[in-house]
Amino acid sequence: MTSLYPAETNDGVVTSWIPLTTVYTPPTGCSTQFRLNGPSLVAFDPGYGLDIDSKVICAPPAVTTWWEQGRLGQGAASGHTAASIGPLTCPSSWTTVATSVKDKISTNIMCCPPDYYLANGIKGSIAGDCRSDISSGVTVTFASTPLVDSTAWSTATATITEDSIVGAIAIVGWNIKQPTPTSTSSSSSSSSTSSVPSATSSTTPIPVPSPSTPSITALSSSPTNSPDPKAATSSGLSTGAAVGIGLGVALGVIGIVALLVAIWLMRRKRDRAAAAASEAQPTAPQVPPKEEDLITWEPHELPHNSPHSELPSHSVQRPPVELYAA
């Protein structure tokens, strides 16, 4: 029997998983084989074949090992190995009467035999008992021991005198979703590792049934599964990161260049438009000056009464003077 879930250690107690993946079909006589447990009758007892009749096997070996593990040692002692069922497939015609979701991958389930229902249940948990109604007049076979010797089993047959109820041992276990195996690689070597969740316990180990309780529901360790894959790390940037940075820088440079070119083209277009507008503007025509704007110059004569000055009559003419000859 190969375990599908890894063992876990909690507070010094190791929990080992017992798989029950095949559909078990109990013998038809198990529904009428009862064990007197205090004042109540209990059917489908996994320990019936160990204590009373080895020919009566009403539970698969995995369930018997899980239920009777108290005989192996102290369940709460440090260093003890406790057993839990997982994965769990309910036996043929058994029904899942209660579930308790631990997390996204872990679910605790409880199975009851045919014609049995959940009594004293609590919503969202696997607490409660498997019970069935029995009518008066039904004949049952049961095993019991005297009060002074709990090992001296004997079988008796009796008829039920009034309507009553009987109990059955429930099967409780875990179903845990396993992640898909992933492979990791390092610079020195390449190896493929499987990411398997590790279970942690939050409750006490499984209790052992006592003769005074009519129907005992076993509580297994509550595993919390958290995948713990080791991601490969390396120093520096990865190839993808380097490519992304380079691409970002290149796009940034291209964007800046495109912006500068757009600004230059806009300025050039604006200058050309201004030049074209100045050339297309018409010049003012040459208008000849008006006559009233011209200055007219008229000739003026000297006045007639201006006296003429003559040389005086008594002027004496002097002979020319010769130059002194040296």
C-alpha angles and dihedrals in degrees: 000000000000120000115232094195124059119246118257135207123215124173090341094308116116116214117205122195122230112198122221103182101144123077109253120208113204119212115266093243093064092083090064098039107098135180118209104235105182107304095339136078117233126193132195091036108177090209096054093096092048099049108022116020123000089202093064109078111170099163135047117256092256091059093045091052091048095047098043098040090112088078090065097063147296109328095202098044120110112259093024119135114226124195129223129178115244136184094025129198114182116238120259113296091003116126134216103244099173140020134188119196111213097181140323093301106026125074127174113210136189125208128200128192123254115291091019126114136194115268127187090011126166119214113250094017139078094237117128143066137272108240138172133191118242125194128223117266095039115131116223135182118220140170124224143164132223117257093247096053121035092187099055099092122185132176125231138173125224140169121234109241098193139017110284144148134255131199137222135203109256123218114231126187148136136263114199124184112231118216120235111268114257130196126225130192135201134196094256101043142355120235136166116229129184119227104227122174118241116223124225125193127234100170138054122273121275113292121231117237116254123213092240097063118082098211125004124198111207117224114210127201112289107235122204109202118208119169111233106192116167108232116213113244131190136186120257129013122323122239092257092051092049092049091049093051092047092049091049093051091048092050090048093053092047090051093051092048091048090051093051092048091050092051091049092050091049092052092046092050091049093051092049091051091051092050092049091050093052093050093050094053110105120238122237113264121246107255116196115238118264120246092240089057092057119089112237116212117202124195116249125205125214115255116267095227094064106124118232114228115223130192115268116261097226094062111130121219112225123208116250116268117233122222118257110259112216 
